Amino acid sequence: MQDNSSERINDWDELYPGRFLKAGLLGAGEKRILTISKVSREMLMGNKGEQMKGIIWCREDPMSLALNKTNGSCIREMFGRVPWKWEGKRIAIF
């Protein structure tokens, strides 16, 4: 097998990026500021089987962010209990 890329892969998440933002796709110590454009929910398969998850879509990135309970709770504390009112708000991920 021939290596067609001179770029070094630095994290497991880079091998299988999928459609969601993951910590491993950010560089070590990298912080990104994103503007929420849409909030939705979907049934997603995880370690505990299929579960309903909140999904954040952002203007600056085509990938979305699946919210775990902690992330969702933090955003709720910052912007309130009405998810559609989060649209236009900015968040930092790192």
N, C-alpha and C positions, 0 to 999 in steps of 0.2 A: 504494500500500500504506500502510495506516495503522498507526502505532506504538501498540500497546495497552499498553505497559509504560513506566513511568517509570524503571525500573531500567537502569543502564548495564552493558553486558556488558564485563567486564574481561579476559577470557582466552578463547582459541579453544576450550578444553575445555568452557566453559560453553555453547557452541553445540550440542555433541554429547556430552552427559554420559554416556550409556550406562549400563551396570550396574556399572562399576568406578570406584573412587576414582582420581582423577588429580591431579597437582600443581596444575594450573590451576583446579581446583575449590576449592582452599584459598586464602584471601586471602594477600596478600604478608605474610610474617612470621608467619602463623597457624600455631599448633601445636595438634594434636589428640591427646588421649590416648584410645586405644581398647583394649578388652578382647577378646582373641581368643576366639571362641566355637566356631569350627570350622576345620579345615584340610582342604582337599580338593585335587584336581588335575583339570585339564581340558585337552583339546586346544583351543588357541586359534590363530587366524590372526594372524600378525604380519608384519613386514617380511621375515622370513626364511622365510615360509611357515608351515605348520601345525606347532606345537610343543606339547609337554606343559608346562604351567605349574602351579606351586603357587598355590592360591587361599586367602586368609585371609578369614574372615567375622568380623565384630565385632558385639558387643552394641549398641553405640551408633549404628550406621549401617546402613541397609538395603543400601547398596552394599558390594561386596566389593573386595578388593585383590588384583590379580594380581601375583605376586611375580616380579621379575626375579632373576637370579642373585645380584646384590649384596644386595638386600633379604633374600632367602632365606638367604644366608650370614650376614648380620648377626643375623637372628633365631635361626639355629642356634647361633651363638656365644653368644648371650645365654641361650638356654633349652635347649640340647642337641639331639641328633640325632634325637629321637623326636618327630615333629610333633604327634601327638595330645596329648603332654604340654605343648604350648604353650597349650592351651585354658585359659582363666582368667588367662593372663599379660597384662600391659598393655604396649602399645607406643606410642610417640609418632611421629606423622607430621607433616612440615612441608615 
